[in-house]
Amino acid sequence: MSYPTQSGIATITPDYRELAVDHATGPAATVPWHLVRVDHQENRIYLSASSAGCTTPEKVRLTESDSSITITVTGPSTSEPCTAQHLTLLGYVQIGSIGDRQVTGNSS
């Protein structure tokens, strides 16, 4: 993150990174996510996800159709008791072409 200051006021600008894609096809633990923005020019979908229960966000799975892009955030799940550590994943998914497709998934 960068912290430019101006007259005692700090603006926090997140450093987005490209998120790793989970190419596995079997069942996986999932984490709810929030859509940050869609950049149609760069064909990027920006999102954030935070740990949920004993599952921490790590990768994204994509399912594309002619009308939609479905995003699922996956991650490793640990058994109880969970740690009190709160992890947040912040980044973007690079898509070939978003077009006018709807972005859906296990968003919160």
N, CA, C and O atoms as a printed pandas DataFrame, in Angstrom:
     atom_number atom_name residue_name chain_id  residue_number  x_coord  y_coord  z_coord
0              1         N          MET        A               1    0.835   -1.171    0.000
1              2        CA          MET        A               1    0.000    0.000    0.000
2              3         C          MET        A               1    0.884    1.240    0.000
3              4         O          MET        A               1    1.981    1.237    0.559
4              5         N          SER        A               2    0.401    2.278   -0.623
5              6        CA          SER        A               2    1.126    3.538   -0.590
6              7         C          SER        A               2    0.328    4.545    0.230
7              8         O          SER        A               2   -0.901    4.498    0.270
8              9         N          TYR        A               3    1.038    5.445    0.875
9             10        CA          TYR        A               3    0.427    6.387    1.788
10            11         C          TYR        A               3    0.823    7.825    1.462
11            12         O          TYR        A               3    1.594    8.423    2.212
12            13         N          PRO        A               4    0.319    8.399    0.366
13            14        CA          PRO        A               4    0.646    9.794    0.095
14            15         C          PRO        A               4   -0.041   10.702    1.114
15            16         O          PRO        A               4   -1.205   10.488    1.455
16            17         N          THR        A               5    0.672   11.705    1.595
17            18        CA          THR        A               5    0.085   12.611    2.577
18            19         C          THR        A               5    0.000   14.016    1.999
19            20         O          THR        A               5    0.772   14.411    1.126
20            21         N          GLN        A               6   -0.959   14.740    2.520
21            22        CA          GLN        A               6   -1.171   16.105    2.075
22            23         C          GLN        A               6   -1.828   16.854    3.216
23            24         O          GLN        A               6   -2.958   16.539    3.590
24            25         N          SER        A               7   -1.149   17.831    3.773
25            26        CA          SER        A               7   -1.685   18.642    4.867
26            27         C          SER        A               7   -2.226   17.800    6.017
27            28         O          SER        A               7   -3.298   18.094    6.545
28            29         N          GLY        A               8   -1.511   16.774    6.406
29            30        CA          GLY        A               8   -1.949   15.958    7.529
30            31         C          GLY        A               8   -3.017   14.940    7.194
31            32         O          GLY        A               8   -3.461   14.210    8.080
32            33         N          ILE        A               9   -3.442   14.867    5.950
33            34        CA          ILE        A               9   -4.468   13.896    5.538
34            35         C          ILE        A               9   -3.770   12.790    4.759
35            36         O          ILE        A               9   -3.024   13.066    3.820
36            37         N          ALA        A              10   -4.006   11.552    5.138
37            38        CA          ALA        A              10   -3.389   10.413    4.457
38            39         C          ALA        A              10   -4.415    9.709    3.591
39            40         O          ALA        A              10   -5.540    9.460    4.025
40            41         N          THR        A              11   -4.028    9.392    2.371
41            42        CA          THR        A              11   -4.862    8.626    1.461
42            43         C          THR        A              11   -4.213    7.263    1.285
43            44         O          THR        A              11   -3.040    7.170    0.923
44            45         N          ILE        A              12   -4.962    6.227    1.534
45            46        CA          ILE        A              12   -4.440    4.867    1.390
46            47         C          ILE        A              12   -4.872    4.336    0.032
47            48         O          ILE        A              12   -6.064    4.275   -0.272
48            49         N          THR        A              13   -3.893    3.954   -0.781
49            50        CA          THR        A              13   -4.161    3.397   -2.098
50            51         C          THR        A              13   -3.703    1.945   -2.109
51            52         O          THR        A              13   -2.507    1.684   -1.976
52            53         N          PRO        A              14   -4.634    0.982   -2.268
53            54        CA          PRO        A              14   -4.219   -0.423   -2.248
54            55         C          PRO        A              14   -3.381   -0.780   -3.475
55            56         O          PRO        A              14   -3.602   -0.245   -4.562
56            57         N          ASP        A              15   -2.435   -1.670   -3.298
57            58        CA          ASP        A              15   -1.649   -2.207   -4.394
58            59         C          ASP        A              15   -2.313   -3.513   -4.842
59            60         O          ASP        A              15   -2.176   -4.545   -4.186
60            61         N          TYR        A              16   -3.026   -3.455   -5.957
61            62        CA          TYR        A              16   -3.705   -4.640   -6.455
62            63         C          TYR        A              16   -2.706   -5.524   -7.192
63            64         O          TYR        A              16   -1.817   -5.027   -7.883
64            65         N          ARG        A              17   -2.859   -6.832   -7.041
65            66        CA          ARG        A              17   -2.029   -7.785   -7.768
66            67         C          ARG        A              17   -2.944   -8.777   -8.463
67            68         O          ARG        A              17   -4.093   -8.964   -8.063
68            69         N          GLU        A              18   -2.422   -9.416   -9.511
69            70        CA          GLU        A              18   -3.216  -10.418  -10.212
70            71         C          GLU        A              18   -3.352  -11.639   -9.316
71            72         O          GLU        A              18   -2.366  -12.132   -8.767
72            73         N          LEU        A              19   -4.576  -12.122   -9.173
73            74        CA          LEU        A              19   -4.854  -13.257   -8.305
74            75         C          LEU        A              19   -4.582  -14.563   -9.025
75            76         O          LEU        A              19   -4.815  -14.682  -10.228
76            77         N          ALA        A              20   -4.091  -15.531   -8.289
77            78        CA          ALA        A              20   -3.810  -16.853   -8.846
78            79         C          ALA        A              20   -5.120  -17.563   -9.153
79            80         O          ALA        A              20   -6.086  -17.464   -8.397
80            81         N          VAL        A              21   -5.142  -18.278  -10.271
81            82        CA          VAL        A              21   -6.333  -19.017  -10.681
82            83         C          VAL        A              21   -6.194  -20.466  -10.234
83            84         O          VAL        A              21   -5.158  -21.097  -10.442
84            85         N          ASP        A              22   -7.254  -20.985   -9.614
85            86        CA          ASP        A              22   -7.321  -22.376   -9.164
86            87         C          ASP        A              22   -7.881  -23.198  -10.313
87            88         O          ASP        A              22   -9.062  -23.074  -10.639
88            89         N          HIS        A              23   -7.057  -24.034  -10.933
89            90        CA          HIS        A              23   -7.487  -24.825  -12.089
90            91         C          HIS        A              23   -8.056  -26.186  -11.690
91            92         O          HIS        A              23   -8.440  -26.975  -12.553
92            93         N          ALA        A              24   -8.112  -26.463  -10.392
93            94        CA          ALA        A              24   -8.670  -27.737   -9.928
94            95         C          ALA        A              24  -10.160  -27.777  -10.247
95            96         O          ALA        A              24  -10.809  -26.737  -10.363
96            97         N          THR        A              25  -10.689  -28.972  -10.387
97            98        CA          THR        A              25  -12.106  -29.121  -10.721
98            99         C          THR        A              25  -12.918  -29.767   -9.608
99           100         O          THR        A              25  -14.147  -29.796   -9.675
100          101         N          GLY        A              26  -12.254  -30.277   -8.601
101          102        CA          GLY        A              26  -12.957  -30.953   -7.509
102          103         C          GLY        A              26  -13.513  -29.970   -6.495
103          104         O          GLY        A              26  -13.372  -28.758   -6.657
104          105         N          PRO        A              27  -14.144  -30.491   -5.448
105          106        CA          PRO        A              27  -14.699  -29.630   -4.408
106          107         C          PRO        A              27  -13.592  -28.824   -3.714
107          108         O          PRO        A              27  -12.448  -29.266   -3.616
108          109         N          ALA        A              28  -13.959  -27.650   -3.244
109          110        CA          ALA        A              28  -12.994  -26.793   -2.546
110          111         C          ALA        A              28  -13.736  -25.950   -1.516
111          112         O          ALA        A              28  -14.922  -25.659   -1.668
112          113         N          ALA        A              29  -13.023  -25.567   -0.474
113          114        CA          ALA        A              29  -13.586  -24.639    0.504
114          115         C          ALA        A              29  -13.670  -23.265   -0.161
115          116         O          ALA        A              29  -12.742  -22.858   -0.859
116          117         N          THR        A              30  -14.769  -22.556    0.048
117          118        CA          THR        A              30  -14.965  -21.263   -0.598
118          119         C          THR        A              30  -15.089  -20.142    0.432
119          120         O          THR        A              30  -15.411  -20.367    1.599
120          121         N          VAL        A              31  -14.823  -18.937   -0.043
121          122        CA          VAL        A              31  -14.866  -17.745    0.788
122          123         C          VAL        A              31  -15.711  -16.695    0.071
123          124         O          VAL        A              31  -15.507  -16.472   -1.122
124          125         N          PRO        A              32  -16.659  -16.037    0.757
125          126        CA          PRO        A              32  -17.423  -14.959    0.116
126          127         C          PRO        A              32  -16.494  -13.808   -0.276
127          128         O          PRO        A              32  -15.472  -13.574    0.369
128          129         N          TRP        A              33  -16.861  -13.100   -1.336
129          130        CA          TRP        A              33  -16.033  -11.991   -1.795
130          131         C          TRP        A              33  -16.893  -10.779   -2.112
131          132         O          TRP        A              33  -18.113  -10.884   -2.244
132          133         N          HIS        A              34  -16.236   -9.617   -2.233
133          134        CA          HIS        A              34  -16.898   -8.358   -2.581
134          135         C          HIS        A              34  -16.325   -7.856   -3.898
135          136         O          HIS        A              34  -15.109   -7.842   -4.090
136          137         N          LEU        A              35  -17.197   -7.451   -4.792
137          138        CA          LEU        A              35  -16.772   -6.840   -6.043
138          139         C          LEU        A              35  -16.311   -5.418   -5.747
139          140         O          LEU        A              35  -17.064   -4.629   -5.177
140          141         N          VAL        A              36  -15.075   -5.086   -6.132
141          142        CA          VAL        A              36  -14.540   -3.739   -5.937
142          143         C          VAL        A              36  -14.872   -2.891   -7.155
143          144         O          VAL        A              36  -15.425   -1.800   -7.024
144          145         N          ARG        A              37  -14.531   -3.395   -8.349
145          146        CA          ARG        A              37  -14.876   -2.696   -9.587
146          147         C          ARG        A              37  -14.578   -3.591  -10.772
147          148         O          ARG        A              37  -13.848   -4.576  -10.662
148          149         N          VAL        A              38  -15.157   -3.231  -11.910
149          150        CA          VAL        A              38  -14.908   -3.924  -13.171
150          151         C          VAL        A              38  -14.265   -2.920  -14.114
151          152         O          VAL        A              38  -14.821   -1.850  -14.361
152          153         N          ASP        A              39  -13.100   -3.260  -14.637
153          154        CA          ASP        A              39  -12.386   -2.401  -15.580
154          155         C          ASP        A              39  -12.546   -3.011  -16.968
155          156         O          ASP        A              39  -11.850   -3.963  -17.322
156          157         N          HIS        A              40  -13.469   -2.455  -17.753
157          158        CA          HIS        A              40  -13.746   -2.994  -19.087
158          159         C          HIS        A              40  -12.610   -2.705  -20.065
159          160         O          HIS        A              40  -12.428   -3.441  -21.035
160          161         N          GLN        A              41  -11.848   -1.645  -19.822
161          162        CA          GLN        A              41  -10.749   -1.296  -20.708
162          163         C          GLN        A              41   -9.594   -2.288  -20.593
163          164         O          GLN        A              41   -9.043   -2.723  -21.604
164          165         N          GLU        A              42   -9.226   -2.648  -19.352
165          166        CA          GLU        A              42   -8.129   -3.588  -19.108
166          167         C          GLU        A              42   -8.624   -5.031  -18.968
167          168         O          GLU        A              42   -7.816   -5.949  -18.822
168          169         N          ASN        A              43   -9.947   -5.238  -19.011
169          170        CA          ASN        A              43  -10.561   -6.561  -18.836
170          171         C          ASN        A              43  -10.137   -7.207  -17.520
171          172         O          ASN        A              43   -9.688   -8.353  -17.479
172          173         N          ARG        A              44  -10.296   -6.430  -16.441
173          174        CA          ARG        A              44   -9.965   -6.906  -15.104
174          175         C          ARG        A              44  -11.167   -6.767  -14.180
175          176         O          ARG        A              44  -11.919   -5.794  -14.252
176          177         N          ILE        A              45  -11.332   -7.757  -13.313
177          178        CA          ILE        A              45  -12.364   -7.723  -12.280
178          179         C          ILE        A              45  -11.644   -7.644  -10.946
179          180         O          ILE        A              45  -10.922   -8.567  -10.570
180          181         N          TYR        A              46  -11.838   -6.540  -10.228
181          182        CA          TYR        A              46  -11.180   -6.315   -8.943
182          183         C          TYR        A              46  -12.094   -6.789   -7.828
183          184         O          TYR        A              46  -13.291   -6.502   -7.835
184          185         N          LEU        A              47  -11.530   -7.516   -6.868
185          186        CA          LEU        A              47  -12.340   -8.037   -5.776
186          187         C          LEU        A              47  -11.538   -8.124   -4.494
187          188         O          LEU        A              47  -10.309   -8.053   -4.499
188          189         N          SER        A              48  -12.262   -8.280   -3.397
189          190        CA          SER        A              48  -11.630   -8.523   -2.102
190          191         C          SER        A              48  -12.364   -9.667   -1.431
191          192         O          SER        A              48  -13.565   -9.849   -1.629
192          193         N          ALA        A              49  -11.636  -10.437   -0.637
193          194        CA          ALA        A              49  -12.217  -11.550    0.115
194          195         C          ALA        A              49  -11.476  -11.665    1.429
195          196         O          ALA        A              49  -10.260  -11.482    1.482
196          197         N          SER        A              50  -12.203  -11.966    2.486
197          198        CA          SER        A              50  -11.592  -12.121    3.804
198          199         C          SER        A              50  -11.874  -13.506    4.339
199          200         O          SER        A              50  -12.841  -14.156    3.944
200          201         N          SER        A              51  -11.018  -13.950    5.246
201          202        CA          SER        A              51  -11.181  -15.282    5.815
202          203         C          SER        A              51  -12.589  -15.448    6.383
203          204         O          SER        A              51  -13.168  -14.523    6.953
204          205         N          ALA        A              52  -13.111  -16.648    6.209
205          206        CA          ALA        A              52  -14.456  -16.969    6.689
206          207         C          ALA        A              52  -14.362  -18.271    7.479
207          208         O          ALA        A              52  -14.053  -19.323    6.920
208          209         N          GLY        A              53  -14.624  -18.195    8.761
209          210        CA          GLY        A              53  -14.502  -19.396    9.588
210          211         C          GLY        A              53  -13.072  -19.880    9.586
211          212         O          GLY        A              53  -12.158  -19.139    9.947
212          213         N          CYS        A              54  -12.878  -21.108    9.186
213          214        CA          CYS        A              54  -11.533  -21.701    9.163
214          215         C          CYS        A              54  -10.945  -21.721    7.753
215          216         O          CYS        A              54   -9.942  -22.397    7.524
216          217         N          THR        A              55  -11.537  -21.005    6.813
217          218        CA          THR        A              55  -11.061  -20.981    5.431
218          219         C          THR        A              55  -10.441  -19.627    5.122
219          220         O          THR        A              55  -11.046  -18.588    5.383
220          221         N          THR        A              56   -9.233  -19.639    4.565
221          222        CA          THR        A              56   -8.560  -18.401    4.188
222          223         C          THR        A              56   -8.529  -18.271    2.666
223          224         O          THR        A              56   -8.281  -19.259    1.974
224          225         N          PRO        A              57   -8.775  -17.075    2.130
225          226        CA          PRO        A              57   -8.804  -16.890    0.674
226          227         C          PRO        A              57   -7.414  -17.024    0.069
227          228         O          PRO        A              57   -6.435  -16.510    0.609
228          229         N          GLU        A              58   -7.343  -17.726   -1.064
229          230        CA          GLU        A              58   -6.040  -17.951   -1.684
230          231         C          GLU        A              58   -6.069  -17.803   -3.199
231          232         O          GLU        A              58   -5.199  -17.145   -3.769
232          233         N          LYS        A              59   -7.065  -18.410   -3.868
233          234        CA          LYS        A              59   -7.126  -18.422   -5.335
234          235         C          LYS        A              59   -8.562  -18.180   -5.796
235          236         O          LYS        A              59   -9.491  -18.144   -4.989
236          237         N          VAL        A              60   -8.725  -18.016   -7.107
237          238        CA          VAL        A              60  -10.054  -17.853   -7.680
238          239         C          VAL        A              60  -10.286  -18.920   -8.747
239          240         O          VAL        A              60   -9.365  -19.346   -9.444
240          241         N          ARG        A              61  -11.532  -19.330   -8.848
241          242        CA          ARG        A              61  -11.955  -20.223   -9.927
242          243         C          ARG        A              61  -12.880  -19.425  -10.833
243          244         O          ARG        A              61  -13.718  -18.658  -10.360
244          245         N          LEU        A              62  -12.722  -19.609  -12.133
245          246        CA          LEU        A              62  -13.535  -18.891  -13.109
246          247         C          LEU        A              62  -14.358  -19.862  -13.937
247          248         O          LEU        A              62  -13.863  -20.902  -14.370
248          249         N          THR        A              63  -15.608  -19.515  -14.151
249          250        CA          THR        A              63  -16.462  -20.237  -15.079
250          251         C          THR        A              63  -17.066  -19.185  -15.989
251          252         O          THR        A              63  -17.779  -18.296  -15.523
252          253         N          GLU        A              64  -16.789  -19.275  -17.275
253          254        CA          GLU        A              64  -17.263  -18.264  -18.216
254          255         C          GLU        A              64  -18.296  -18.842  -19.168
255          256         O          GLU        A              64  -18.191  -19.987  -19.606
256          257         N          SER        A              65  -19.304  -18.019  -19.481
257          258        CA          SER        A              65  -20.294  -18.355  -20.499
258          259         C          SER        A              65  -20.466  -17.122  -21.374
259          260         O          SER        A              65  -19.808  -16.105  -21.156
260          261         N          ASP        A              66  -21.349  -17.209  -22.363
261          262        CA          ASP        A              66  -21.593  -16.064  -23.244
262          263         C          ASP        A              66  -22.218  -14.891  -22.499
263          264         O          ASP        A              66  -22.050  -13.742  -22.908
264          265         N          SER        A              67  -22.945  -15.166  -21.402
265          266        CA          SER        A              67  -23.668  -14.100  -20.702
266          267         C          SER        A              67  -23.124  -13.764  -19.319
267          268         O          SER        A              67  -23.519  -12.756  -18.734
268          269         N          SER        A              68  -22.214  -14.600  -18.778
269          270        CA          SER        A              68  -21.751  -14.330  -17.410
270          271         C          SER        A              68  -20.325  -14.830  -17.166
271          272         O          SER        A              68  -19.791  -15.669  -17.890
272          273         N          ILE        A              69  -19.744  -14.270  -16.109
273          274        CA          ILE        A              69  -18.456  -14.712  -15.587
274          275         C          ILE        A              69  -18.705  -15.030  -14.116
275          276         O          ILE        A              69  -19.046  -14.140  -13.337
276          277         N          THR        A              70  -18.536  -16.281  -13.737
277          278        CA          THR        A              70  -18.756  -16.685  -12.351
278          279         C          THR        A              70  -17.409  -16.847  -11.667
279          280         O          THR        A              70  -16.537  -17.578  -12.136
280          281         N          ILE        A              71  -17.259  -16.145  -10.542
281          282        CA          ILE        A              71  -16.015  -16.182   -9.774
282          283         C          ILE        A              71  -16.286  -16.856   -8.436
283          284         O          ILE        A              71  -17.258  -16.543   -7.750
284          285         N          THR        A              72  -15.412  -17.780   -8.083
285          286        CA          THR        A              72  -15.462  -18.429   -6.777
286          287         C          THR        A              72  -14.086  -18.282   -6.149
287          288         O          THR        A              72  -13.083  -18.653   -6.759
288          289         N          VAL        A              73  -14.028  -17.747   -4.943
289          290        CA          VAL        A              73  -12.762  -17.625   -4.221
290          291         C          VAL        A              73  -12.591  -18.878   -3.374
291          292         O          VAL        A              73  -13.473  -19.235   -2.592
292          293         N          THR        A              74  -11.458  -19.539   -3.535
293          294        CA          THR        A              74  -11.185  -20.775   -2.808
294          295         C          THR        A              74   -9.968  -20.596   -1.896
295          296         O          THR        A              74   -9.198  -19.645   -2.035
296          297         N          GLY        A              75   -9.822  -21.517   -0.982
297          298        CA          GLY        A              75   -8.669  -21.472   -0.095
298          299         C          GLY        A              75   -8.618  -22.681    0.795
299          300         O          GLY        A              75   -9.584  -23.438    0.894
300          301         N          PRO        A              76   -7.494  -22.861    1.441
301          302        CA          PRO        A              76   -7.355  -24.008    2.338
302          303         C          PRO        A              76   -8.235  -23.847    3.573
303          304         O          PRO        A              76   -8.439  -22.743    4.077
304          305         N          SER        A              77   -8.740  -24.958    4.035
305          306        CA          SER        A              77   -9.577  -24.965    5.224
306          307         C          SER        A              77   -8.851  -25.744    6.308
307          308         O          SER        A              77   -8.358  -26.848    6.076
308          309         N          THR        A              78   -8.795  -25.156    7.488
309          310        CA          THR        A              78   -8.156  -25.836    8.612
310          311         C          THR        A              78   -9.233  -26.342    9.559
311          312         O          THR        A              78  -10.354  -25.835    9.575
312          313         N          SER        A              79   -8.884  -27.327   10.329
313          314        CA          SER        A              79   -9.864  -27.860   11.270
314          315         C          SER        A              79   -9.916  -26.984   12.520
315          316         O          SER        A              79   -9.017  -26.179   12.764
316          317         N          GLU        A              80  -10.952  -27.147   13.287
317          318        CA          GLU        A              80  -11.119  -26.382   14.538
318          319         C          GLU        A              80   -9.997  -26.755   15.502
319          320         O          GLU        A              80   -9.532  -27.891   15.408
320          321         N          PRO        A              81   -9.532  -25.945   16.387
321          322        CA          PRO        A              81   -9.928  -24.551   16.497
322          323         C          PRO        A              81   -9.167  -23.689   15.482
323          324         O          PRO        A              81   -8.000  -23.948   15.189
324          325         N          CYS        A              82   -9.824  -22.691   14.966
325          326        CA          CYS        A              82   -9.221  -21.778   13.996
326          327         C          CYS        A              82   -8.377  -20.741   14.724
327          328         O          CYS        A              82   -8.587  -20.466   15.906
328          329         N          THR        A              83   -7.434  -20.182   14.011
329          330        CA          THR        A              83   -6.644  -19.106   14.593
330          331         C          THR        A              83   -7.462  -17.825   14.551
331          332         O          THR        A              83   -8.423  -17.722   13.788
332          333         N          ALA        A              84   -7.093  -16.878   15.346
333          334        CA          ALA        A              84   -7.792  -15.592   15.370
334          335         C          ALA        A              84   -7.283  -14.662   14.278
335          336         O          ALA        A              84   -7.702  -13.507   14.198
336          337         N          GLN        A              85   -6.390  -15.154   13.446
337          338        CA          GLN        A              85   -5.811  -14.334   12.389
338          339         C          GLN        A              85   -6.844  -14.065   11.300
339          340         O          GLN        A              85   -7.519  -14.984   10.834
340          341         N          HIS        A              86   -6.963  -12.808   10.900
341          342        CA          HIS        A              86   -7.903  -12.408    9.856
342          343         C          HIS        A              86   -7.100  -12.084    8.604
343          344         O          HIS        A              86   -6.274  -11.172    8.627
344          345         N          LEU        A              87   -7.323  -12.806    7.521
345          346        CA          LEU        A              87   -6.585  -12.608    6.278
346          347         C          LEU        A              87   -7.506  -12.055    5.204
347          348         O          LEU        A              87   -8.651  -12.487    5.070
348          349         N          THR        A              88   -6.994  -11.092    4.435
349          350        CA          THR        A              88   -7.765  -10.498    3.348
350          351         C          THR        A              88   -6.997  -10.645    2.046
351          352         O          THR        A              88   -5.791  -10.405    1.991
352          353         N          LEU        A              89   -7.702  -11.038    1.010
353          354        CA          LEU        A              89   -7.151  -11.163   -0.329
354          355         C          LEU        A              89   -7.695   -9.982   -1.126
355          356         O          LEU        A              89   -8.905   -9.760   -1.143
356          357         N          LEU        A              90   -6.834   -9.233   -1.776
357          358        CA          LEU        A              90   -7.234   -8.060   -2.541
358          359         C          LEU        A              90   -6.486   -8.091   -3.862
359          360         O          LEU        A              90   -5.256   -8.120   -3.878
360          361         N          GLY        A              91   -7.216   -8.085   -4.966
361          362        CA          GLY        A              91   -6.539   -8.146   -6.255
362          363         C          GLY        A              91   -7.519   -8.154   -7.401
363          364         O          GLY        A              91   -8.686   -7.791   -7.255
364          365         N          TYR        A              92   -7.013   -8.581   -8.555
365          366        CA          TYR        A              92   -7.858   -8.604   -9.747
366          367         C          TYR        A              92   -7.702   -9.927  -10.483
367          368         O          TYR        A              92   -6.705  -10.636  -10.344
368          369         N          VAL        A              93   -8.732  -10.228  -11.275
369          370        CA          VAL        A              93   -8.734  -11.391  -12.157
370          371         C          VAL        A              93   -8.663  -10.855  -13.574
371          372         O          VAL        A              93   -9.475  -10.014  -13.961
372          373         N          GLN        A              94   -7.698  -11.332  -14.355
373          374        CA          GLN        A              94   -7.546  -10.897  -15.743
374          375         C          GLN        A              94   -8.398  -11.807  -16.624
375          376         O          GLN        A              94   -8.250  -13.029  -16.598
376          377         N          ILE        A              95   -9.292  -11.199  -17.405
377          378        CA          ILE        A              95  -10.195  -11.933  -18.290
378          379         C          ILE        A              95   -9.841  -11.574  -19.731
379          380         O          ILE        A              95   -9.420  -10.451  -20.006
380          381         N          GLY        A              96  -10.011  -12.523  -20.647
381          382        CA          GLY        A              96   -9.755  -12.230  -22.058
382          383         C          GLY        A              96  -10.587  -11.063  -22.553
383          384         O          GLY        A              96  -10.045  -10.116  -23.123
384          385         N          SER        A              97  -11.891  -11.115  -22.344
385          386        CA          SER        A              97  -12.792  -10.028  -22.709
386          387         C          SER        A              97  -14.026  -10.113  -21.815
387          388         O          SER        A              97  -14.706  -11.138  -21.772
388          389         N          ILE        A              98  -14.304   -9.024  -21.105
389          390        CA          ILE        A              98  -15.477   -9.007  -20.225
390          391         C          ILE        A              98  -16.732   -8.715  -21.032
391          392         O          ILE        A              98  -17.765   -9.352  -20.825
392          393         N          GLY        A              99  -16.652   -7.760  -21.947
393          394        CA          GLY        A              99  -17.817   -7.389  -22.743
394          395         C          GLY        A              99  -18.950   -6.915  -21.852
395          396         O          GLY        A              99  -18.722   -6.182  -20.889
396          397         N          ASP        A             100  -20.162   -7.326  -22.164
397          398        CA          ASP        A             100  -21.324   -6.938  -21.366
398          399         C          ASP        A             100  -21.805   -8.080  -20.462
399          400         O          ASP        A             100  -22.956   -8.091  -20.027
400          401         N          ARG        A             101  -20.916   -9.036  -20.185
401          402        CA          ARG        A             101  -21.294  -10.174  -19.360
402          403         C          ARG        A             101  -21.456   -9.768  -17.894
403          404         O          ARG        A             101  -20.772   -8.870  -17.403
404          405         N          GLN        A             102  -22.364  -10.440  -17.216
405          406        CA          GLN        A             102  -22.621  -10.206  -15.793
406          407         C          GLN        A             102  -21.576  -10.969  -14.972
407          408         O          GLN        A             102  -21.239  -12.112  -15.280
408          409         N          VAL        A             103  -21.071  -10.309  -13.917
409          410        CA          VAL        A             103  -20.122  -10.940  -13.003
410          411         C          VAL        A             103  -20.901  -11.478  -11.811
411          412         O          VAL        A             103  -21.588  -10.725  -11.121
412          413         N          THR        A             104  -20.795  -12.780  -11.571
413          414        CA          THR        A             104  -21.543  -13.420  -10.475
414          415         C          THR        A             104  -20.609  -14.320   -9.676
415          416         O          THR        A             104  -19.437  -14.481  -10.019
416          417         N          GLY        A             105  -21.134  -14.893   -8.626
417          418        CA          GLY        A             105  -20.363  -15.846   -7.840
418          419         C          GLY        A             105  -20.808  -15.847   -6.397
419          420         O          GLY        A             105  -21.897  -15.376   -6.068
420          421         N          ASN        A             106  -19.956  -16.381   -5.537
421          422        CA          ASN        A             106  -20.299  -16.484   -4.123
422          423         C          ASN        A             106  -19.944  -15.203   -3.397
423          424         O          ASN        A             106  -19.267  -15.228   -2.369
424          425         N          SER        A             107  -20.405  -14.079   -3.937
425          426        CA          SER        A             107  -20.106  -12.785   -3.333
426          427         C          SER        A             107  -20.937  -12.621   -2.059
427          428         O          SER        A             107  -21.990  -13.237   -1.893
428          429         N          SER        A             108  -20.433  -11.780   -1.180
429          430        CA          SER        A             108  -21.147  -11.558    0.086
430          431         C          SER        A             108  -21.888  -10.244    0.049
431          432         O          SER        A             108  -22.549   -9.880    1.021
